[in-house]
Amino acid sequence: MTLPPARLRVIPLGTSAGRPTLSRGASALAVAAEGAWVLCDCGEGAQLAALRAGLSLSRLDAVLVTHLHGDHFNGLPGLLGTLGLEGRERPIVVAGPRGIRDLLETLGRAGSLGTGDMPVHIFELDGDGGKLPWSPETASFFEVAALPLDHRVPTYGYRVSLPERPGALDVDAAVAAGVPRGPLLAELKAGRSVTLADGRRLDAAPFVGPPQRGPVLAYALDTVPCEGAIQLGRGADVLVHESTYEHARAELAHARGHSTGVEAARVASEALAHTLLLTHFSPSVDAERVADEARTVHARVVAAADLSGFEIEPT
């Protein structure tokens, strides 16, 4: 599989907590590379927001559901039905906590999905989570791992990344060693040995720099501050973390299984995440004020807004 360019685009599709508002949809976020994307959570209206963001539903590889509260799940049956109506035959992966299979199968038996000939590969998370096991049918260049979070119901966060890429090729050194310009240079760049016309065999290692890691996004909704969120965000280029309330209502946040913006910033700082993207705002808060509070703890904080995306590269 050909690797995409070493960058991801993160597009918040729904940034409200609990229910949609006129300016913020229910929880959903797209992580897109060239030619494919994955959807983190699928609240009501997610597919419409994806279309408005210019994302092709046919290129969706997987839907990663954190937990089965409606504001994170209720858009999924409609999305799967749309893909079925469009005649998609390529499999789609759905990951989520235990119980998501029963929910979808019950809806299917009731005739509420209409997925047609599209295989739906459901991966239920349990215990410590783990890596998403792409099969040959569902192969994707995204790497996805899940870890448990701390909410009122079983909840998992996700770490989405692009694979490591070969290091930079020292073209001048390779040419000086007798490698002609053309396909043999590409072989060296890919880390493979080459045989020259004079019979000499050259290993790639002396001419190729260290591997370059792909960009990493961590997604932690819904949760109180916890070790799972820190581990997901460890060294991430972007940590997307819920920030349901301002810090003055931390007690209320915890009682409902949520975090404040300040607490999200503490998680990001401990994880050494480069940028913190706050989302999942209660309709009762001012998102920018929550972000300003978080900036007292972490230098790079962005308050997510629906359809306001940006590119991330390895930092």
Beta strands, then each sheet from edge to edge (+ up, - down):
strand 1: 8-14
strand 2: 28-33
strand 3: 36-42
strand 4: 60-64
strand 5: 92-97
strand 6: 120-125
strand 7: 130-131
strand 8: 143-148
strand 9: 156-161
strand 10: 194-195
strand 11: 201-202
strand 12: 216-220
strand 13: 238-242
strand 14: 275-279
strand 15: 301-303
strand 16: 310-312
sheet 1: 6+ 5+ 4+ 3+ 2- 1+ 16-
sheet 2: 7+ 8- 9+ 12- 13- 14- 15-
sheet 3: 10+ 11-
end
